[in-house]
Amino acid sequence: MGTDVVRELGAALGCGDRAVVDIGPGHRRLAVPDRHRGRFTVDVLGDDGAARRVVHLLPGGGLNVAADYCTAQGRSLAHFLADHGYLVIGTTPPEDALTPDRIGPQCADWGLDGHRTDLERVVAAVESLTALPYELLGHSAGAALALATAARNRGEALRRVLVLDTTGPYDPETEPELVAKAEALTRLFQQQLEAGVWTVDPGLKGLFARATTAPDAPSGVPRPVDGAGQFSNLGLLHYALTHTRDLPGPASWIHHRGHSSGTYAFGTTPGEDRFALEHSPLAVWTEAIGRLGSGLQPTALLRDLAAVWAGLTEVHRIDWAAIRAEVVWVNAEFGRGDHDLGARLIRRGGARVDYRVVPGYGHGDVVWSATAERDVWESLLPRR
């Protein structure tokens, strides 16, 4: 790769000069056109002249690279990796750029396979420009995408897959009730697709907007305690982050507790409720959500993820035993929890797998915690 990594990558991806945007020091972004699937973006960080390896960052569902990996109280995960010798390439899927007038039947193709097509296009372009080995790092839905991509990869350049808080298949022998719930969820999302429901809004952008503009105003959502009363907007936001599992929603149960670790104590009145986040500061959450585009999740992607959880290989199959790269899999106790069948299936295929669960962490804490560098990220670095 030459002195201008971003422009060379843009040329390999068919982008014009105007596609390059400066985001900050050492951080630039490419807008990649795709006449069939809309536009996706590629972020590039790090010194390609000094880099020893490449890492491809894949954000969680509804997120983008800037929100998921470039937001932090101090040094972000993307900059942490760049500082440790990586050329960082982050691919944001096309749903981030959706506007209401562009939501339509084309989104039916935006499942795991559609996202993998975009990722493989970027990986191939980078490989054409450098001989460096590469790794795939994903969070949540992005981690499932990383694993699905690795299962189809037969090259030697892919060295490791780094997984942050995702769910593989539930174990039908020990977790049959979870398999049944995931099967029902797969059917629900397929029915929504057939009814023309192309995307799902998880609601976080709206929650943060209301909590920012009118934090003490009634949210319209009753508190689940005697004496009732409504959550305030700020209270509802904290409850939604720390007790995600308790909220209505077809997939809320996938969390062992919530998006973020923290506490919520009900008072006699809504104004007396006391709440706090433990690991990820609210300011970091707010900055991350503020960086989102549409915040939408494709229904097709959610269907495929649910099928993976259920082991419905006729809907979407990940060949776990075909993964040859080393896998580092880090889950969060209060996020996706301890469900290790996917890791065991990879290990049975002969790949090396380091699987662990971080105690006290919520789903988003693995990327936004003030102590994530010590608690999670250092374990992602290659062993010397």
Disulfide bonds with the S-S distance in Angstrom:
none
